[in-house]
Amino acid sequence: MDTSTTPIVTHELGTQTGLAVAQRYEGAVNYLYPLLLNMSHKHRVLRDQMIAALFEQYKLFHEAAKSRQVSRIYAADAGLAFIKELLRFMADPARKLVSRRQYEIASVHLAETGAMLGGWIRHAQKR
């Protein structure tokens, strides 16, 4: 095999970890996005804010992975916390924009992502 035409792909730990976190997060987006699209137009401002936050989070993960800056990882953590807060707001019994069960399922997805992100933060702090 001629190695001059074969690209060599290298991954830094931050990039691998960031992409793994983004892949785990994709489960949350795949679950929440259809729910949000079916939300009443009466709540379109909240719905649009949540959709924007969901997709902005991908950007935060990739920026953190590419930059290898701990501050970017913390920004991704803050973005995830914001999404969790919006989800809690939507699930509040006064609003009931998502059911209790939907909230629980989405929270599990987000908690798994958060656990991976926490591990990434701990590893980055040790460097």
C-alpha positions as a printed Julia matrix, in Angstrom:
127×3 Matrix{Float64}:
   0.0    0.0    0.0
   1.35   3.42  -0.95
   1.49   5.58   2.2
   1.98   8.8    0.24
  -1.7    8.8   -0.78
  -3.07   7.43   2.47
  -3.97  10.24   4.86
  -2.72   9.88   8.39
  -5.4   10.77  10.9
  -4.39  11.6   14.43
  -6.7   12.36  17.31
  -5.85  14.27  20.41
  -7.48  13.11  23.61
  -9.58  16.26  23.85
 -11.0   15.72  20.39
 -11.84  12.06  21.01
 -13.46  12.84  24.33
 -15.37  15.79  22.9
 -16.71  13.74  20.04
 -17.74  10.93  22.4
 -19.6   13.44  24.56
 -21.28  14.92  21.47
 -22.32  11.45  20.33
 -23.84  10.68  23.73
 -25.6   14.04  23.67
 -27.12  13.17  20.3
 -29.46  10.75  22.09
 -30.93  13.64  24.06
 -31.38  15.75  20.93
 -32.98  12.87  19.03
 -35.45  12.42  21.87
 -36.23  16.08  22.56
 -36.36  17.51  19.06
 -39.59  15.76  17.94
 -41.24  16.67  21.25
 -40.34  20.3   20.74
 -41.59  20.35  17.16
 -44.99  19.12  18.36
 -45.22  21.72  21.12
 -48.05  24.23  20.89
 -47.31  27.38  18.93
 -48.52  29.27  21.97
 -45.13  28.42  23.51
 -43.03  29.08  20.41
 -40.59  31.45  22.15
 -39.64  28.81  24.71
 -39.61  26.08  22.06
 -37.33  28.1   19.79
 -35.02  28.94  22.69
 -34.74  25.27  23.6
 -34.07  24.19  20.01
 -31.41  26.88  19.64
 -29.79  25.8   22.92
 -29.81  22.14  21.86
 -27.93  22.86  18.64
 -25.64  25.49  20.17
 -24.5   22.76  22.57
 -22.99  20.81  19.69
 -20.92  23.86  18.84
 -19.77  24.19  22.45
 -18.65  20.54  22.54
 -16.71  20.86  19.31
 -15.09  24.16  20.29
 -14.0   22.61  23.59
 -12.58  19.55  21.85
 -10.7   21.53  19.23
  -9.31  24.26  21.47
  -8.16  22.01  24.33
  -8.93  24.93  26.68
 -10.44  24.04  30.02
 -12.51  27.24  29.93
 -14.26  25.97  26.78
 -15.11  22.71  28.52
 -16.63  24.74  31.36
 -18.62  26.72  28.77
 -19.96  23.42  27.4
 -20.88  22.42  30.95
 -22.72  25.71  31.45
 -24.59  25.2   28.18
 -25.7   21.75  29.31
 -26.87  23.19  32.64
 -28.92  25.79  30.74
 -30.62  23.05  28.71
 -31.43  21.15  31.91
 -32.92  24.3   33.41
 -35.1   24.92  30.34
 -36.26  21.31  30.5
 -37.17  21.67  34.2
 -39.1   24.84  33.37
 -41.01  23.05  30.63
 -41.86  20.12  32.91
 -43.11  22.26  35.79
 -46.66  21.21  36.77
 -47.87  24.77  36.19
 -46.92  24.48  32.5
 -46.82  20.76  31.66
 -45.21  21.34  28.28
 -43.53  17.96  28.61
 -44.9   15.1   30.67
 -43.19  13.8   33.79
 -42.13  10.67  31.9
 -40.72  12.68  28.98
 -38.82  14.83  31.46
 -37.37  11.73  33.15
 -36.24  10.16  29.87
 -34.65  13.39  28.63
 -33.0   13.91  32.03
 -31.37  10.48  31.85
 -29.9   11.33  28.44
 -28.63  14.66  29.73
 -27.27  13.12  32.94
 -25.25  10.59  30.95
 -23.83  13.4   28.85
 -23.12  15.41  31.99
 -21.28  12.49  33.59
 -19.06  12.16  30.54
 -18.49  15.91  30.51
 -17.57  15.81  34.21
 -14.96  13.15  33.48
 -13.6   15.3   30.68
 -13.34  18.27  33.04
 -11.52  16.2   35.68
  -9.09  14.89  33.1
  -8.46  18.39  31.7
  -7.79  19.76  35.2
  -5.1   17.11  35.76
  -3.18  18.18  32.65
